[in-house]
């Protein structure tokens, strides 16, 4: 590293100092309430793992946050440039610095620990739960609010185990309901394994207080049927029917993405589509006279980005000893309707600068006009990382903190300004 590049660290980086992590993380406030069909109003703070003391140069004025599907991974495999992007963030760059970063995905269906293990293998680097948010991670803040809950989605019993790990006391799954009454879903029969794993329940005295869709459904018809039975029940009692269709419990969805980037060459339907089908069918069945309470976590809800901001603060302090918040958060996503929309929205209320970067490796199709404009559009996540780092170097050069000769040239990328709603100005 040249002497000019070394100047970047002076008075800005905690160079070669030991950081001792705190013994505990402050507890979070309870999740705020939400009105019908609205997003969650406020979220508690995520927990952070305890890390050993470290000694290394770390950038303190900026951080990165990443969506996963379509940005880092597609169809279960790492996008080629993603592995190199992680190396750059972890210190393999012209400036020799590590750049703090977190991951914010609407996906779920597994514990954060399991998701981190998967992603670590895909990206060939160590990713820890303290820097990772699933779509359902904020739901853990609601474990004390509800007694018996119906958890929908995911593979096998995984979402039940995730919910129980969050502290939910009594978790029911669609499999439990079908095992109790096979006629519930005429076209779905439990496999021998599903029947064995589902729990025996007498639902005559069970009251479902809330429904949580943790992950994408593996049986849309069966799950929607059961969700409708609960929504149209008398106070969450299966087998009953409300005369007014306004007595059902609230429904929480871990995200609202209509489509997502999978292995197929075209985008696939996601949880947002399931939610829409559920809501439209409820309206049809009740003649438009019922009341359905649905809420969404995940991007683009501002509260989810605020939750991520708290996780970033804890991660930077625990892992790197950085207390002051970063000046800039670079959020890299592939979906204008969630990633870019949410980043631009939180930027209007945050104290620091949330900078939206759109990549072309996922949902966004090149040549189309995104409804929500990013600050910049790049080919892939490696370009996004290089752009953010160069932008920070340009800031330092403009302030005279480093020589312009130390800067790395960048071409083919043009920033744009966006207004509150993500429309070009």
Rosetta blueprint (number, residue, H / E / L):
1 X L
2 X L
3 X H
4 X H
5 X H
6 X H
7 X L
8 X L
9 X L
10 X L
11 X L
12 X L
13 X L
14 X L
15 X L
16 X L
17 X L
18 X L
19 X L
20 X L
21 X L
22 X L
23 X L
24 X L
25 X L
26 X L
27 X L
28 X L
29 X L
30 X L
31 X L
32 X L
33 X L
34 X L
35 X L
36 X L
37 X L
38 X L
39 X E
40 X L
41 X L
42 X L
43 X L
44 X L
45 X L
46 X L
47 X L
48 X L
49 X L
50 X L
51 X L
52 X L
53 X L
54 X L
55 X L
56 X L
57 X L
58 X E
59 X E
60 X E
61 X E
62 X E
63 X E
64 X E
65 X E
66 X E
67 X L
68 X L
69 X E
70 X L
71 X L
72 X L
73 X E
74 X E
75 X L
76 X L
77 X E
78 X E
79 X L
80 X H
81 X H
82 X H
83 X H
84 X H
85 X H
86 X H
87 X H
88 X H
89 X H
90 X L
91 X L
92 X L
93 X L
94 X L
95 X L
96 X L
97 X L
98 X E
99 X E
100 X E
101 X E
102 X E
103 X E
104 X E
105 X L
106 X L
107 X L
108 X L
109 X L
110 X L
111 X L
112 X H
113 X H
114 X H
115 X H
116 X H
117 X H
118 X H
119 X H
120 X H
121 X H
122 X H
123 X H
124 X L
125 X L
126 X L
127 X L
128 X L
129 X H
130 X H
131 X H
132 X E
133 X E
134 X L
135 X L
136 X L
137 X H
138 X H
139 X H
140 X H
141 X H
142 X H
143 X L
144 X L
145 X L
146 X L
147 X L
148 X E
149 X E
150 X E
151 X E
152 X E
153 X L
154 X L
155 X L
156 X L
157 X L
158 X H
159 X H
160 X H
161 X H
162 X H
163 X H
164 X H
165 X H
166 X H
167 X L
168 X L
169 X L
170 X E
171 X E
172 X E
173 X E
174 X H
175 X H
176 X H
177 X H
178 X H
179 X H
180 X H
181 X L
182 X H
183 X H
184 X H
185 X L
186 X L
187 X L
188 X L
189 X L
190 X L
191 X L
192 X H
193 X H
194 X H
195 X H
196 X H
197 X H
198 X L
199 X L
200 X L
201 X L
202 X L
203 X H
204 X H
205 X H
206 X L
207 X L
208 X L
209 X L
210 X E
211 X E
212 X E
213 X E
214 X L
215 X L
216 X L
217 X L
218 X L
219 X L
220 X H
221 X H
222 X H
223 X H
224 X H
225 X H
226 X H
227 X H
228 X H
229 X H
230 X H
231 X H
232 X L
233 X L
234 X E
235 X L
236 X L
237 X E
238 X L
239 X L
240 X L
241 X L
242 X L
243 X L
244 X L
245 X L
246 X L
247 X L
248 X L
249 X L
250 X E
251 X E
252 X E
253 X E
254 X L
255 X L
256 X L
257 X L
258 X L
259 X E
260 X E
261 X L
262 X L
263 X L
264 X L
265 X L
266 X L
267 X L
268 X E
269 X E
270 X L
271 X H
272 X H
273 X H
274 X H
275 X H
276 X H
277 X H
278 X H
279 X H
280 X H
281 X H
282 X H
283 X H
284 X H
285 X H
286 X L
287 X L
288 X L
289 X L
290 X L
291 X L
292 X L
293 X L
294 X E
295 X E
296 X E
297 X L
298 X L
299 X L
300 X L
301 X L
302 X H
303 X H
304 X H
305 X H
306 X H
307 X H
308 X H
309 X H
310 X H
311 X H
312 X H
313 X H
314 X H
315 X H
316 X H
317 X H
318 X H
319 X H
320 X H
321 X L
322 X L
323 X L
324 X L
325 X L
326 X L
327 X L
328 X E
329 X E
330 X E
331 X E
332 X E
333 X E
334 X L
335 X L
336 X H
337 X H
338 X H
339 X H
340 X H
341 X H
342 X H
343 X H
344 X H
345 X H
346 X H
347 X H
348 X L
349 X L
350 X L
351 X L
352 X L
353 X E
354 X E
355 X E
356 X E
357 X E
358 X E
359 X E
360 X L
361 X L
362 X L
363 X L
364 X L
365 X L
366 X L
367 X L
368 X L
369 X L
370 X L
371 X L
372 X L
373 X L
374 X L
375 X L
376 X E
377 X E
378 X E
379 X L
380 X L
381 X H
382 X H
383 X H
384 X H
385 X H
386 X H
387 X H
388 X H
389 X H
390 X H
391 X H
392 X H
393 X H
394 X H
395 X H
396 X H
397 X H
398 X H
399 X L
400 X L
401 X L
402 X L
403 X L
404 X H
405 X H
406 X H
407 X L
408 X L
409 X L
410 X L
411 X L
412 X L
413 X L
414 X L
415 X L
416 X L
417 X L
418 X E
419 X L
420 X L
421 X L
422 X L
423 X L
424 X E
425 X L
